Each structure stands twice: as C-alpha cells, then as structure tokens.
Amino acid sequence: MGRTSLGLNRQSLLAVVALSLTVAATALTSNAQDKRGTTADKTVDKTKMGPYRALAHLAYASFQKGDNATAAELAQILERVWDKSEDYGGETALSKTKPDLFKQIDQAMDDFITPLAGAAKNPPDPARMKAAYTSYLEKLKLAD
C-alpha cells in the first residue's frame, strides 16, 4: 500500500480519520448542548450510538457510489471501534448493561459489514445491503 506524507497507509489514515470524527462529534455534542438552536445541534447525532450510525452511513454511501474498497475499510473501522468500545466500556458497556441487545446489534452489524469486507472483489447485492444497513440502524435505535 502507498503511504501518505505522514507515513500512514490508507487503512491507518482512515482509522485516524474515523477516530478524529468520533472525537469531533463528541466535542461538538458537548458544545452544542450549551448552544441551543445551532446548526451542529441539528445535524450531529448526539446519541450513544451516533458514531456507529455515522460510520455505517459512510460505509453504505461509499458502497452506493461504487467505492467498494472504501466501504470495506470503513466497515472494518466500524467493527474495530465497536469492539474497542465494548472492551474498554467497563460497567457501562452495552454488553454488560443489556447483553441481549448487544448480541442483536453485534449480529446486525456483522450482517451489514461482512458483505462489504469482500465487496472489492465480489460486490454484494444492493437490495441485500440496503436491508442489512436498515436492520443495523433499527437495532442501534434500541440502544439510544
């Protein structure tokens, strides 16, 4: 893989971008709570599941545009962010507070990201992807 001027490969760069987006969303959420009626207050998903929804949306949008390589990378980032949140979430982790819901979301996420993982070589059926994406988003709503 090629390296950027910072010495990062594309996957590492996307991971940094995803982490930056998560941090920015958190910062905007805190800031937006103090400023009622701002644009950020209306557009940033401030829920607990917001970062996962945002990454899923970016992955799905890339898939829809035919950029299957980016969709696959974003799906991998989504899975890693989800897994790390659960690893370090302590007693507030969804796997501890609502284990059945955690399993449902984890399965829906797997159903969504698994076809994207091989999308560069074997693009999945668009109808199947839309159904998996919609199902994943519905499960996330249950945890907000």
N, C-alpha and C positions, 0 to 999 in steps of 0.2 A: 504494500500500500504506500501511496505517496505521503509525504509529511508536509505539514504546514510550516510557515516561517517560525512558529513556536516549537517545532519539533514534535507535533502531535499527529498521529494518524487520524483518518476520518472518523473512525469509531470513537476514539478518545475525545476528539473535538466535539462530536455530537453529545457525548456523555457530559462534557463540561458545559455545553450549551443547555442541555436539559437540567442540569443541576443549577445553573445560573437562572433559568426560567423559574424553577421551583423557589429559589431564594427570592427572586424578584417578586413573584406572586405573593409570597409570604410578607415581604416588606410592603408591597402595595396594599395588601389586605389590612395590615396594621395601620398604615397611613390613611387608607380610605375610610376606616371606621371612625376616624376623627374628622373627616371632611364629608359630610353628607351631601349627596347630590353631585359628586364629581363624576367625571367620565370613568375613572378607574373603578369607582364604586358600582357602576352599572355593568361593566364589561368583564371584570375579573371574577372568576369563580372562587369564592372565598370559603367554600365548604372544605371539610376534611378530605374529601375525595377529589377535590378540584384539580390537583396536579396530575392525578391518574387520568382524569377525564381529558385534560389538556393534551397529554402525551398520546392518548388513544386517538383524539381528534387529529393531531398532526400526522400520526401514522396512517390513519384512514384517508386523510386528504392526500397524502403522498401516493397511496395506492390508487386512489381515484384518478390522479394525474398521470399514472403510469410509471411513477418513480418508485419501482418496487424495491430497489436497493435501499433507498432512504426509509421506506416504510418498514423494511425488515430491521434496519438499525434502530429506528425509533421504537419498534415493538420490543426489541431486546433491552433497550434502555428502560422502557416501561416495566418490564418484568424485574429488572435489577433494582429499580427504585422501590417497587412494591415489596420485593423480598427484603431489602435492607431496612425499610420502614418497619417491617414486622420483626426483623432480627433485633433491632435496637429500640423498638417502641415500648419495651418494658411492659408494665401492667396496663398501659393504655392501648396497647396494640390490639387491633381488631381480633386477632387470633386468640387473644386472652379474654377480651370482653364479650365477644359474640362469635364463638368458634364455628357455629353452623353457617352464619352469614359469611364469615371469612372463607370457608370452603366453597360456598356458592360463587362468591366473587372471584376467587382464585381459579375455579373451573371455567367460569365465563371468560376470564382474561386469557387462559390457556387456549380456549376455543377461538378467541379472536387473534392472538399473536402467533399461534402455531402455523396457520396457513401463510402468514406474512413472512415467516422465517425462511421459507423456501420460495418466496414469490419471485425472486430474481430469475430463477431457473424454470419455475413452474407456476405461473400466475394463477391464483385461486379464482374460483367462480365469483363474479361480482355480487350476485344475489346472496351467496353464502356469506361473503364478507360483510355485507350490509346487515344481515340477520345476526351475525356474531357480534358485530360492533354495537348494534341496538340492544342486544341482550346484555352485553357487558355494561353499557351505560345504565340500563334499568337496574341491574344489580348494585351498581355503585350508588344509585339514589337511595337505596335501602339503608346505606351506612351513613348518610349525611345527618 
